[in-house]
């Protein structure tokens, strides 16, 4: 089953505001806060959230590696420690 637009919007809100409480996320998306708990229990919702988290992690990791290489090429060899 494909996610509904508000479910996708909730995933993006969770990613944008990871420390936000359910009440704030619900207000951003325009849903009831109890709906968040229900959706989080859905396997397809959890799979999509996990997929998006992995995408973000992969992008962040690539950026970090690129920045460390740049620093090392500029003579900052402390970057190689990480």
C-alpha positions as a Markdown table, in Angstrom:
| # | Residue | x | y | z |
|---|---|---|---|---|
| 1 | Unk | 0.0 | 0.0 | 0.0 |
| 2 | Unk | 1.4 | 3.4 | -1.0 |
| 3 | Unk | 1.6 | 6.1 | 1.7 |
| 4 | Unk | -0.8 | 9.0 | 1.6 |
| 5 | Unk | 0.4 | 12.5 | 1.1 |
| 6 | Unk | 0.0 | 13.4 | 4.8 |
| 7 | Unk | 1.9 | 10.3 | 5.8 |
| 8 | Unk | 4.8 | 11.4 | 3.5 |
| 9 | Unk | 4.5 | 14.9 | 4.9 |
| 10 | Unk | 4.9 | 13.5 | 8.4 |
| 11 | Unk | 8.0 | 11.6 | 7.5 |
| 12 | Unk | 9.5 | 14.8 | 6.1 |
| 13 | Unk | 8.5 | 16.7 | 9.2 |
| 14 | Unk | 10.1 | 14.0 | 11.4 |
| 15 | Unk | 13.3 | 14.3 | 9.4 |
| 16 | Unk | 13.3 | 18.1 | 9.5 |
| 17 | Unk | 12.5 | 18.3 | 13.2 |
| 18 | Unk | 13.7 | 15.1 | 14.8 |
| 19 | Unk | 13.4 | 16.4 | 18.4 |
| 20 | Unk | 9.9 | 17.8 | 17.9 |
| 21 | Unk | 7.1 | 16.2 | 20.1 |
| 22 | Unk | 4.1 | 14.6 | 18.4 |
| 23 | Unk | 1.9 | 17.6 | 19.2 |
| 24 | Unk | 4.2 | 19.9 | 17.2 |
| 25 | Unk | 4.6 | 17.4 | 14.3 |
| 26 | Unk | 0.8 | 17.0 | 14.2 |
| 27 | Unk | 0.3 | 20.7 | 13.9 |
| 28 | Unk | 2.9 | 21.0 | 11.1 |
| 29 | Unk | 1.2 | 18.2 | 9.1 |
| 30 | Unk | -2.4 | 19.1 | 10.0 |
| 31 | Unk | -3.3 | 15.8 | 11.7 |
| 32 | Unk | -4.2 | 14.6 | 15.2 |
| 33 | Unk | -1.2 | 13.7 | 17.4 |
| 34 | Unk | -2.7 | 10.2 | 18.1 |
| 35 | Unk | -2.6 | 9.6 | 14.3 |
| 36 | Unk | 1.2 | 9.8 | 14.5 |
| 37 | Unk | 1.3 | 6.9 | 16.9 |
| 38 | Unk | -1.0 | 4.9 | 14.7 |
| 39 | Unk | 1.0 | 5.5 | 11.6 |
| 40 | Unk | 4.3 | 4.8 | 13.3 |
| 41 | Unk | 3.0 | 1.3 | 14.0 |
| 42 | Unk | 2.3 | 0.6 | 10.3 |
| 43 | Unk | 5.1 | -1.5 | 8.7 |
| 44 | Unk | 4.9 | 0.4 | 5.4 |
| 45 | Unk | 5.2 | 3.8 | 7.2 |
| 46 | Unk | 8.2 | 2.5 | 9.2 |
| 47 | Unk | 9.8 | 1.1 | 6.1 |
| 48 | Unk | 9.6 | 4.4 | 4.3 |
| 49 | Unk | 10.9 | 6.3 | 7.3 |
| 50 | Unk | 13.8 | 3.9 | 7.6 |
| 51 | Unk | 14.5 | 4.3 | 3.9 |
| 52 | Unk | 14.6 | 8.1 | 4.1 |
| 53 | Unk | 16.8 | 8.0 | 7.2 |
| 54 | Unk | 19.3 | 5.7 | 5.3 |
| 55 | Unk | 19.3 | 8.1 | 2.4 |
| 56 | Unk | 20.0 | 11.1 | 4.6 |
| 57 | Unk | 22.8 | 9.1 | 6.5 |
| 58 | Unk | 24.4 | 8.0 | 3.2 |
| 59 | Unk | 24.4 | 11.6 | 1.9 |
| 60 | Unk | 25.8 | 13.0 | 5.2 |
| 61 | Unk | 28.5 | 10.3 | 5.2 |
| 62 | Unk | 29.5 | 11.2 | 1.6 |
| 63 | Unk | 29.7 | 14.9 | 2.5 |
| 64 | Unk | 31.8 | 14.2 | 5.6 |
| 65 | Unk | 34.3 | 12.1 | 3.6 |
| 66 | Unk | 34.5 | 14.7 | 0.9 |
| 67 | Unk | 35.2 | 17.4 | 3.5 |
| 68 | Unk | 37.9 | 15.4 | 5.2 |
| 69 | Unk | 39.6 | 14.7 | 1.9 |
| 70 | Unk | 39.5 | 18.4 | 1.1 |
| 71 | Unk | 41.0 | 19.4 | 4.5 |
| 72 | Unk | 43.7 | 16.8 | 4.1 |
| 73 | Unk | 44.6 | 18.0 | 0.6 |
| 74 | Unk | 45.0 | 21.5 | 2.0 |
| 75 | Unk | 47.4 | 20.2 | 4.6 |
| 76 | Unk | 45.1 | 19.7 | 7.5 |
| 77 | Unk | 46.3 | 16.2 | 8.4 |
| 78 | Unk | 44.2 | 16.2 | 11.6 |
| 79 | Unk | 41.3 | 15.4 | 9.3 |
| 80 | Unk | 42.9 | 12.0 | 8.5 |
| 81 | Unk | 42.5 | 10.9 | 12.2 |
| 82 | Unk | 38.7 | 10.8 | 11.7 |
